[in-house]
């Protein structure tokens, strides 16, 4: 068996095998064009090995002429795909240079078939038999060089610069391994094959063409790359399997609802918790339009949000109600992410929802309890004012009775003085209105309506509250002085809640003064404008607040007075903060001062 035949056949077989492997890889992933280029390139190397073997054993000029044309075509199939292979594998490769090399080799290969004896020879004059070192014979040609071969040789030299430049740029970008492996393998092939073939063409070297053997450098590089990718793919596959197991375990056991929605708005995934929550099985949920799980009133909004998510990022947080299999409605707080294909196309949504139904129910119960507590707090404060208010009511009622009895006597006497009778009736009306206002203020303080914020005058609101507590002030011998800034703006607040805050602060001051030693019992109520708020202070000449109690004064159920409930000032803080204000307490030289702020009402009709 000829050693030349064995060597070139093995070289060709290795190239064809590698070509087949890369062709199979490309068939599995048509987007990976690098595998297709590798398959064409290695096929060209295998075919080149067979053509070189045929050239070595040619016995006629016509046979040699035919095979050398094919050899040049197979070299073209090696070099041009190689240029674009480098372009893909080494991101630093220059596209313009790749296009130039491709154009030059394309012109050269056309000239190869157009010329009489290929691009290498204008004419083949004779064939010469040459011996190998071990005595085996091979054939070389003697002929006139074709000028077109210089174009092919120049294109080959450009490939060297192209590859070296791409390898250097890729190295600088931080990928040294790829620069060495791909750039080094291609550079070795071009140097060995590109230098050796022109020397054989010119007759400097009397040796067989060895392009296919030079290509073994690329075969080794590609084989190493293929093995590395296979090992890496195996590692990734194991990592993906571990991650998939971890995620499936998480999605199966997590106490959160997870639902996938495809681009058509249908359920593509539902985890076990969602199935338990809704009472639907996986088969009942998959492929079902998501809108069928929502209240009918939300269908249009749901479709609108899906359309928005298809065009841009979905709303990160939202709350949707789900209708369960038994007709029960569950409220869930959802967090959604947009899913996309590799090319960026919309692939649907993945939403994770927390069942907030118990929390919302508890919040509603808490709100009802809080409102009831506020009402009880108001009733508690008013209960302590009943005797004084009863006294205030007795005055207009007694006046009404006295005036009515006087009118009866005038009428019984005959021919009554109508002017006097008219004055008595006017007094009765005024006293009745006065009693009605007292009762009306009490009813407002005890009502359970939802808060309704309105534009309020601080002066008028304060006058209403002082009117309620005036009997208590009188009974305790307390004088109240009011000093309000003329520029004090109206506030935006709920009338009843502001009444409650002011009444709590005034009653607390009255109680503090009742515990004070003998001396002047005074309360100062002041109001000033600060930026976009109104600041109101209630100061008394009582004993003040113990320093250790100041930090906790507004805590629920904390009190410094025996028998106190500890809810009055806590409710004051909640009301003030709910309005966007603040409240605090401090001791002064004379006693204690409690201050709170409320927001200024927006300008409406052009007046503050």
C-alpha positions as CSV (number, residue, x, y, z in Angstrom):
1,X,0.0,0.0,0.0
2,X,1.4,3.4,-1.0
3,X,2.3,5.6,2.0
4,X,1.2,8.7,0.1
5,X,-2.2,7.1,-0.6
6,X,-2.5,6.2,3.1
7,X,-1.5,9.6,4.4
8,X,-3.6,11.7,2.1
9,X,-6.6,9.4,2.5
10,X,-6.4,9.6,6.3
11,X,-6.1,13.4,6.1
12,X,-9.2,13.5,3.8
13,X,-11.2,11.1,6.0
14,X,-10.5,13.2,9.1
15,X,-11.7,16.3,7.3
16,X,-14.8,14.6,5.9
17,X,-15.7,13.3,9.4
18,X,-15.3,16.7,11.0
19,X,-17.4,18.2,8.1
20,X,-20.2,15.7,8.8
21,X,-20.2,16.4,12.5
22,X,-20.4,20.2,11.9
23,X,-23.1,19.7,9.3
24,X,-25.2,17.6,11.9
25,X,-24.7,20.4,14.5
26,X,-25.9,23.0,12.0
27,X,-29.0,20.9,11.1
28,X,-29.9,21.0,14.8
29,X,-29.4,24.7,15.1
30,X,-29.9,26.5,11.8
31,X,-29.2,29.9,13.4
32,X,-25.6,28.8,14.2
33,X,-24.0,29.6,10.8
34,X,-20.5,29.0,12.1
35,X,-21.3,25.2,12.0
36,X,-22.3,25.5,8.3
37,X,-19.1,27.4,7.5
38,X,-17.0,24.8,9.3
39,X,-18.8,22.0,7.4
40,X,-18.0,23.7,4.0
41,X,-14.5,24.5,5.0
42,X,-13.6,21.0,6.3
43,X,-15.4,19.4,3.3
44,X,-13.1,21.5,1.0
45,X,-10.1,20.3,3.0
46,X,-11.2,16.6,2.5
47,X,-11.9,17.1,-1.2
48,X,-8.5,18.9,-1.5
49,X,-6.7,15.9,0.0
50,X,-8.3,13.6,-2.7
51,X,-7.5,16.1,-5.4
52,X,-3.9,16.3,-4.2
53,X,-3.7,12.5,-4.2
54,X,-5.0,12.5,-7.8
55,X,-2.5,15.1,-8.9
56,X,0.4,13.0,-7.4
57,X,-0.7,10.0,-9.4
58,X,-1.7,11.7,-12.7
59,X,-0.2,10.2,-15.9
60,X,-1.4,12.7,-18.5
61,X,-1.4,16.5,-18.9
62,X,-5.1,16.6,-19.4
63,X,-5.8,14.7,-16.2
64,X,-3.4,17.0,-14.3
65,X,-5.0,20.1,-15.8
66,X,-8.5,18.9,-14.8
67,X,-7.5,18.0,-11.2
68,X,-5.6,21.2,-10.6
69,X,-8.7,23.2,-11.5
70,X,-10.6,21.2,-8.9
71,X,-7.9,21.6,-6.4
72,X,-8.1,25.4,-6.7
73,X,-11.9,25.2,-6.3
74,X,-11.5,23.2,-3.1
75,X,-8.9,25.7,-1.8
76,X,-11.5,28.4,-2.5
77,X,-14.0,26.3,-0.5
78,X,-11.5,26.3,2.4
79,X,-10.4,29.9,2.4
80,X,-13.6,31.9,1.8
81,X,-15.7,30.1,4.4
82,X,-12.6,30.4,6.7
83,X,-12.6,34.2,6.4
84,X,-16.3,34.4,7.5
85,X,-15.7,31.7,10.1
86,X,-13.1,34.0,11.6
87,X,-15.5,37.0,11.3
88,X,-18.0,35.1,13.5
89,X,-15.6,33.6,16.0
90,X,-13.4,36.6,16.5
91,X,-15.6,39.7,17.0
92,X,-12.7,42.0,16.2
93,X,-12.4,40.9,12.6
94,X,-12.9,43.6,10.0
95,X,-15.9,43.1,7.8
96,X,-14.5,45.3,4.9
97,X,-11.3,43.2,4.7
98,X,-13.4,40.0,4.7
99,X,-15.5,41.3,1.8
100,X,-12.3,42.3,-0.2
101,X,-10.7,38.9,0.3
102,X,-13.9,37.1,-0.8
103,X,-14.2,39.3,-3.9
104,X,-10.5,38.7,-4.9
105,X,-10.8,34.9,-4.5
106,X,-14.1,34.9,-6.4
107,X,-12.5,36.6,-9.3
108,X,-9.6,34.2,-9.1
109,X,-11.8,31.1,-9.1
110,X,-13.6,32.4,-12.2
111,X,-10.3,32.9,-13.9
112,X,-9.4,29.4,-12.8
113,X,-12.1,27.9,-15.1
114,X,-11.8,30.5,-17.8
115,X,-8.0,30.0,-18.3
116,X,-6.7,27.2,-20.5
117,X,-4.8,25.4,-17.8
118,X,-6.2,26.7,-14.5
119,X,-5.2,29.8,-12.6
120,X,-1.8,28.3,-11.7
121,X,-0.5,27.6,-15.3
122,X,-1.2,29.3,-18.6
123,X,0.0,26.1,-20.1
124,X,1.3,22.8,-18.8
125,X,4.3,21.7,-20.9
126,X,5.2,18.4,-19.2
127,X,4.8,16.1,-16.2
128,X,7.7,15.1,-14.1
129,X,8.1,12.1,-11.8
130,X,9.8,12.7,-8.5
131,X,10.9,10.2,-5.8
132,X,10.1,10.5,-2.1
133,X,12.6,9.9,0.6
134,X,11.5,6.3,0.8
135,X,11.5,5.8,-3.0
136,X,7.9,6.2,-3.9
137,X,7.1,8.2,-7.1
138,X,4.8,11.2,-7.4
139,X,3.9,13.6,-10.2
140,X,4.6,17.4,-10.6
141,X,3.8,19.7,-13.5
142,X,6.2,21.9,-15.5
143,X,4.5,24.8,-17.2
144,X,4.1,28.6,-17.8
145,X,2.8,30.5,-14.7
146,X,-0.6,32.2,-15.1
147,X,-0.5,35.9,-14.0
148,X,-3.9,35.4,-12.4
149,X,-2.2,33.3,-9.7
150,X,-0.8,36.5,-8.2
151,X,-4.4,37.7,-7.4
152,X,-5.0,34.5,-5.4
153,X,-1.6,34.7,-3.7
154,X,-2.3,38.4,-2.7
155,X,-5.7,37.4,-1.3
156,X,-4.0,34.7,0.7
157,X,-1.5,37.2,2.1
158,X,-4.4,39.5,3.1
159,X,-5.9,36.6,4.9
160,X,-2.8,36.4,7.1
161,X,-3.1,40.1,8.0
162,X,-6.9,39.8,8.5
163,X,-6.6,36.9,10.9
164,X,-3.7,38.4,12.9
165,X,-5.5,41.7,13.2
166,X,-8.7,40.0,14.3
167,X,-6.8,37.9,16.9
168,X,-5.1,40.9,18.4
169,X,-8.3,42.9,18.6
170,X,-10.1,40.0,20.2
171,X,-7.3,39.5,22.7
172,X,-7.5,43.2,23.7
173,X,-11.3,42.8,24.2
174,X,-10.5,40.2,26.9
175,X,-10.9,36.8,25.0
176,X,-7.4,35.6,24.9
177,X,-8.3,31.9,24.7
178,X,-10.4,32.3,21.5
179,X,-7.8,34.6,19.9
180,X,-5.1,32.0,20.4
181,X,-7.2,28.9,19.5
182,X,-9.0,30.3,16.4
183,X,-6.5,32.9,15.3
184,X,-3.5,30.7,15.9
185,X,-4.9,27.7,14.1
186,X,-6.0,29.7,11.0
187,X,-2.7,31.6,10.9
188,X,-0.6,28.4,11.0
189,X,-2.7,26.9,8.2
190,X,-2.3,30.0,6.0
191,X,1.4,30.3,6.6
192,X,2.1,26.6,5.9
193,X,-0.3,26.1,3.0
194,X,-0.1,29.6,1.6
195,X,3.6,29.7,1.5
196,X,4.1,26.1,0.4
197,X,1.7,26.1,-2.5
198,X,3.1,29.1,-4.3
199,X,6.6,27.6,-4.0
200,X,5.4,24.4,-5.6
201,X,3.6,26.4,-8.3
202,X,6.8,28.3,-9.2
203,X,8.9,25.1,-9.2
204,X,11.1,26.2,-6.2
205,X,9.9,23.2,-4.3
206,X,9.5,19.9,-6.1
207,X,7.0,18.4,-3.7
208,X,3.3,17.4,-3.7
209,X,0.7,20.0,-2.8
210,X,0.1,19.8,1.0
211,X,-2.8,22.2,1.5
212,X,-4.9,19.5,3.1
213,X,-2.1,18.6,5.5
214,X,-1.6,22.3,6.5
215,X,-5.4,22.3,7.2
216,X,-4.8,19.7,9.9
217,X,-3.9,22.7,12.2
218,X,-7.4,24.0,11.8
219,X,-8.8,20.4,12.1
220,X,-7.1,20.2,15.5
221,X,-8.3,23.6,16.5
222,X,-11.9,22.8,15.5
223,X,-11.8,19.4,17.1
224,X,-10.6,21.0,20.4
225,X,-13.3,23.6,20.1
226,X,-15.9,21.0,19.4
227,X,-14.8,18.9,22.4
228,X,-14.7,22.0,24.6
229,X,-18.2,23.0,23.6
230,X,-19.5,19.5,24.1
231,X,-18.0,19.4,27.6
232,X,-19.3,22.9,28.3
233,X,-22.8,21.9,27.0
234,X,-22.8,18.9,29.3
235,X,-21.9,21.1,32.2
236,X,-24.6,23.6,31.3
237,X,-27.1,20.8,30.8
238,X,-26.4,19.5,34.4
239,X,-26.6,23.1,35.7
240,X,-29.9,23.6,33.9
241,X,-31.2,20.4,35.2
242,X,-30.3,21.3,38.8
243,X,-31.8,24.8,38.4
244,X,-34.9,23.3,36.8
245,X,-35.3,20.9,39.7
246,X,-34.7,23.7,42.2
247,X,-37.3,26.0,40.5
248,X,-39.9,23.2,40.2
249,X,-39.5,22.4,43.9
250,X,-39.8,26.1,44.7
251,X,-42.9,26.6,42.5
252,X,-44.5,23.4,43.8
253,X,-44.0,24.3,47.5
254,X,-44.1,28.1,47.6
255,X,-47.2,29.6,49.2
256,X,-47.6,32.0,46.4
257,X,-49.7,31.8,43.2
258,X,-47.7,31.6,40.0
259,X,-49.4,31.8,36.7
260,X,-48.0,32.0,33.1
261,X,-49.9,33.8,30.4
262,X,-49.1,33.2,26.7
263,X,-49.3,36.0,24.0
264,X,-52.9,35.0,23.3
265,X,-53.9,35.8,26.9
266,X,-54.3,32.1,27.8
267,X,-53.0,30.3,30.9
268,X,-49.8,28.4,30.1
269,X,-48.7,27.5,33.6
270,X,-50.4,27.3,37.0
271,X,-48.5,26.1,40.1
272,X,-50.1,23.8,42.8
273,X,-50.8,26.7,45.2
274,X,-52.9,28.5,42.6
275,X,-54.7,25.3,41.8
276,X,-55.5,24.8,45.6
277,X,-56.5,28.4,45.9
278,X,-58.9,28.5,43.0
279,X,-60.2,24.9,43.2
280,X,-59.3,24.3,39.6
281,X,-57.1,21.5,38.4
282,X,-54.1,22.1,36.1
283,X,-56.1,20.6,33.1
284,X,-58.9,23.0,33.8
285,X,-56.6,26.0,33.9
286,X,-54.2,25.4,31.0
287,X,-55.3,26.9,27.7
288,X,-58.1,28.8,29.4
289,X,-58.3,32.6,28.7
290,X,-57.2,34.5,31.8
291,X,-60.2,36.8,31.6
292,X,-62.5,33.9,32.5
293,X,-60.9,33.8,35.9
294,X,-61.6,37.5,36.6
295,X,-64.8,39.3,37.4
296,X,-66.6,40.4,34.3
297,X,-66.1,44.1,35.2
298,X,-62.3,43.6,34.9
299,X,-62.3,41.9,31.5
300,X,-61.7,45.0,29.5
301,X,-59.0,46.3,31.8
302,X,-57.2,42.9,31.7
303,X,-57.2,42.8,27.9
304,X,-55.9,46.4,27.9
305,X,-53.0,45.5,30.3
306,X,-52.1,42.4,28.2
307,X,-51.9,44.6,25.1
308,X,-49.6,47.1,26.9
309,X,-47.4,44.2,28.2
310,X,-47.0,43.0,24.6
311,X,-45.6,46.4,23.6
312,X,-43.7,47.3,26.7
313,X,-42.9,46.4,30.3
314,X,-46.0,45.3,32.3
315,X,-47.1,47.0,35.4
316,X,-44.8,45.7,38.1
317,X,-47.4,45.6,40.9
318,X,-51.2,45.4,40.6
319,X,-54.1,43.8,42.4
320,X,-56.6,41.4,40.6
321,X,-59.5,39.4,42.0
322,X,-59.8,35.8,40.9
323,X,-63.1,33.9,40.8
324,X,-62.6,30.5,42.3
325,X,-64.4,27.3,41.2
326,X,-66.9,27.6,44.1
327,X,-67.7,31.2,43.1
328,X,-65.6,32.7,45.9
329,X,-63.6,35.8,45.1
330,X,-60.0,36.0,46.2
331,X,-57.9,39.2,46.0
332,X,-54.3,38.8,45.0
333,X,-51.4,41.3,44.8
334,X,-49.5,40.4,41.6
335,X,-46.0,41.1,40.5
336,X,-45.5,40.5,36.7
337,X,-42.5,40.1,34.4
338,X,-42.6,40.2,30.5
339,X,-41.2,37.1,28.8
340,X,-39.5,37.4,25.5
341,X,-38.1,35.0,22.8
342,X,-34.4,35.2,21.8
343,X,-35.3,37.6,19.0
344,X,-37.2,39.9,21.4
345,X,-40.7,38.9,20.4
346,X,-43.3,38.9,23.1
347,X,-43.7,35.5,24.7
348,X,-46.2,36.2,27.4
349,X,-46.2,37.0,31.1
350,X,-45.2,35.3,34.3
351,X,-47.0,36.6,37.4
352,X,-46.5,35.8,41.0
353,X,-49.5,36.7,43.3
354,X,-49.9,36.9,47.1
355,X,-53.3,36.1,48.5
356,X,-54.2,39.3,50.3
357,X,-57.9,38.4,51.0
358,X,-57.4,37.8,54.7
359,X,-55.3,40.9,55.1
360,X,-57.8,43.1,53.3
361,X,-60.6,41.6,55.5
362,X,-58.6,42.3,58.6
363,X,-57.9,45.8,57.4
364,X,-61.6,46.4,56.9
365,X,-62.3,45.0,60.4
366,X,-59.6,47.1,61.8
367,X,-60.9,50.2,60.1
368,X,-64.4,49.6,61.5
369,X,-62.9,49.0,65.0
370,X,-60.8,52.2,64.7
371,X,-63.8,54.2,63.7
372,X,-65.8,52.8,66.6
373,X,-63.0,53.5,68.9
374,X,-62.9,57.1,67.7
375,X,-66.6,57.4,68.3
376,X,-66.2,55.9,71.8
377,X,-63.4,58.4,72.4
378,X,-65.6,61.3,71.4
379,X,-68.4,59.9,73.6
380,X,-66.0,59.6,76.5
381,X,-64.9,63.2,76.2
382,X,-68.5,64.4,75.8
383,X,-69.7,62.3,78.6
384,X,-67.5,64.3,81.0
385,X,-69.1,67.5,79.6
386,X,-72.7,66.3,80.0
387,X,-73.4,68.2,83.2
388,X,-72.0,71.4,81.9
389,X,-73.9,71.0,78.6
390,X,-77.1,70.2,80.5
391,X,-76.6,73.5,82.3
392,X,-76.2,75.2,79.0
393,X,-79.3,73.6,77.6
394,X,-81.3,74.4,80.8
395,X,-80.7,78.1,80.2
396,X,-82.4,78.4,76.8
397,X,-85.1,75.9,77.8
398,X,-85.9,77.8,81.0
399,X,-86.0,81.0,79.0
400,X,-88.3,79.5,76.5
401,X,-90.6,78.2,79.3
402,X,-90.6,81.6,81.0
403,X,-91.3,83.5,77.8
404,X,-94.1,81.1,76.9
405,X,-95.8,81.5,80.3
406,X,-95.5,85.2,80.0
407,X,-97.2,85.1,76.6
408,X,-100.0,83.0,78.1
409,X,-100.6,85.6,80.8
410,X,-100.7,88.4,78.2
411,X,-103.3,86.5,76.2
412,X,-105.4,85.6,79.3
413,X,-105.5,89.3,80.3
414,X,-107.3,90.1,77.1
415,X,-106.3,92.6,74.4
416,X,-102.6,91.8,74.7
417,X,-99.9,94.2,73.6
418,X,-99.0,92.7,70.1
419,X,-95.5,94.4,70.1
420,X,-94.7,92.9,73.4
421,X,-96.1,89.5,72.4
422,X,-94.0,89.7,69.2
423,X,-90.8,90.4,71.2
424,X,-91.6,87.4,73.5
425,X,-92.0,85.1,70.4
426,X,-88.7,86.4,68.9
427,X,-87.0,85.5,72.3
428,X,-88.5,82.0,72.2
429,X,-87.2,81.5,68.6
430,X,-83.7,82.6,69.5
431,X,-83.5,80.5,72.6
432,X,-84.8,77.5,70.6
433,X,-82.1,78.0,68.0
434,X,-79.5,78.2,70.7
435,X,-80.6,74.9,72.2
436,X,-80.8,73.3,68.7
437,X,-77.2,74.4,68.0
438,X,-76.0,72.7,71.2
439,X,-77.8,69.5,70.3
440,X,-76.6,69.7,66.7
441,X,-72.9,70.0,67.8
442,X,-73.3,67.0,70.0
443,X,-74.8,64.9,67.2
444,X,-72.0,65.8,64.9
445,X,-69.4,64.7,67.5
446,X,-71.1,61.4,68.0
447,X,-71.8,60.5,64.3
448,X,-70.3,57.4,62.6
449,X,-70.1,58.8,59.1
450,X,-67.0,58.4,56.9
451,X,-64.6,61.4,57.1
452,X,-65.3,64.2,54.6
453,X,-62.6,66.7,54.1
454,X,-63.7,70.3,53.3
455,X,-62.4,73.8,53.3
456,X,-62.6,75.0,57.0
457,X,-61.9,78.3,58.7
458,X,-59.7,77.8,61.7
459,X,-61.4,80.7,63.6
460,X,-64.9,79.4,63.0
461,X,-63.9,75.8,63.8
462,X,-62.2,76.9,67.0
463,X,-65.3,79.0,68.0
464,X,-67.6,76.0,67.6
465,X,-65.4,73.8,69.8
466,X,-65.0,76.5,72.5
467,X,-68.8,76.8,72.5
468,X,-69.0,73.1,73.4
469,X,-66.5,73.2,76.2
470,X,-67.4,76.7,77.5
471,X,-69.5,75.3,80.4
472,X,-66.6,73.1,81.5
473,X,-64.3,76.1,81.3
474,X,-66.7,78.2,83.4
475,X,-67.3,75.4,86.0
476,X,-63.5,75.1,86.5
477,X,-62.8,78.8,86.6
478,X,-60.6,78.6,83.5
479,X,-60.2,81.5,81.1
480,X,-59.4,80.8,77.4
481,X,-57.7,83.3,75.3
482,X,-57.5,83.0,71.5
483,X,-54.9,84.7,69.3
484,X,-54.9,83.8,65.6
485,X,-52.7,85.1,62.8
486,X,-54.9,87.3,60.5
487,X,-53.2,85.6,57.6
488,X,-54.0,82.1,58.9
489,X,-55.2,80.2,55.8
490,X,-58.3,77.9,55.7
491,X,-57.4,74.2,56.2
492,X,-58.5,71.1,54.3
493,X,-59.8,68.7,56.9
494,X,-62.8,66.8,58.2
495,X,-64.8,69.0,60.5
496,X,-65.8,66.4,63.1
497,X,-62.2,65.0,63.3
498,X,-60.7,68.5,63.8
499,X,-63.4,69.1,66.5
500,X,-62.3,66.0,68.2
501,X,-58.6,67.0,68.2
502,X,-59.3,70.5,69.5
503,X,-61.7,69.2,72.2
504,X,-59.3,66.6,73.4
505,X,-56.5,69.2,73.8
506,X,-58.8,71.7,75.5
507,X,-60.3,69.1,77.9
508,X,-56.8,67.8,78.7
509,X,-55.7,71.3,79.6
510,X,-58.8,71.9,81.8
511,X,-58.0,68.6,83.7
512,X,-54.4,69.6,84.1
513,X,-55.4,73.0,85.5
514,X,-57.8,71.2,87.9
515,X,-54.8,69.4,89.4
516,X,-52.6,72.6,89.6
517,X,-52.1,74.5,92.8
518,X,-53.9,77.7,93.5
519,X,-53.1,80.4,90.9
520,X,-54.3,81.7,87.6
521,X,-56.0,79.1,85.4
522,X,-55.5,80.1,81.9
523,X,-55.4,78.5,78.4
524,X,-53.9,80.2,75.4
525,X,-54.9,79.0,71.9
526,X,-52.8,80.4,69.1
527,X,-52.7,79.8,65.3
528,X,-50.0,80.9,62.9
529,X,-49.2,80.3,59.2
530,X,-46.1,78.2,58.3
531,X,-45.4,77.6,54.6
532,X,-48.3,75.7,53.3
533,X,-49.7,74.7,56.7
534,X,-51.6,76.1,59.7
535,X,-49.9,75.5,63.1
536,X,-52.3,75.5,66.1
537,X,-51.1,75.4,69.8
538,X,-52.9,74.9,73.0
539,X,-50.9,76.0,76.1
540,X,-52.0,76.0,79.7
541,X,-50.6,77.0,83.1
542,X,-50.9,73.5,84.6
543,X,-48.1,71.4,86.2
544,X,-46.8,70.2,82.7
545,X,-46.0,66.7,81.5
546,X,-43.4,64.5,83.3
547,X,-40.3,64.5,81.2
548,X,-40.2,60.7,81.1
549,X,-43.8,60.6,79.7
550,X,-43.2,63.0,76.8
551,X,-41.9,60.4,74.3
552,X,-44.9,58.2,75.0
553,X,-47.6,60.7,75.4
554,X,-49.3,59.9,72.0
555,X,-49.0,56.1,72.3
556,X,-52.3,54.2,72.5
557,X,-53.5,53.4,76.0
558,X,-50.7,55.4,77.7
559,X,-52.0,57.9,80.2
560,X,-50.6,60.0,83.1
561,X,-54.0,60.6,84.7
562,X,-55.6,58.0,87.0
563,X,-58.6,56.5,85.5
564,X,-57.8,57.7,82.0
565,X,-58.3,55.5,78.9
566,X,-55.1,56.6,77.1
567,X,-56.9,56.8,73.7
568,X,-57.6,60.6,73.4
569,X,-54.1,61.8,72.4
570,X,-53.4,58.6,70.4
571,X,-56.5,59.4,68.3
572,X,-55.4,63.0,67.9
573,X,-52.1,61.9,66.5
574,X,-53.8,59.4,64.1
575,X,-56.2,62.1,62.9
576,X,-53.5,64.8,62.4
577,X,-51.1,62.4,60.6
578,X,-53.9,61.1,58.4
579,X,-54.5,64.7,57.3
580,X,-50.8,65.1,56.5
581,X,-49.8,67.0,59.6
582,X,-47.8,66.4,62.8
583,X,-48.4,66.8,66.5
584,X,-46.1,67.1,69.4
585,X,-46.0,68.1,73.1
586,X,-43.5,70.2,75.1
587,X,-43.2,71.8,78.5
588,X,-43.0,75.5,78.9
589,X,-42.0,77.8,81.8
590,X,-45.7,78.1,82.8
591,X,-47.0,74.5,82.0
592,X,-47.4,72.4,78.9
593,X,-48.0,73.2,75.2
594,X,-49.4,70.8,72.6
595,X,-49.1,71.8,69.0
596,X,-50.3,70.3,65.7
597,X,-50.2,71.3,62.0
598,X,-52.8,70.8,59.3
599,X,-52.4,71.3,55.5
600,X,-53.6,74.6,54.0
601,X,-56.6,74.2,51.7
602,X,-55.9,74.6,47.9
603,X,-56.8,77.9,46.4
604,X,-60.3,77.7,45.1
605,X,-62.1,80.9,44.4
606,X,-59.0,83.0,44.7
607,X,-59.1,83.6,48.4
608,X,-57.1,82.0,51.2
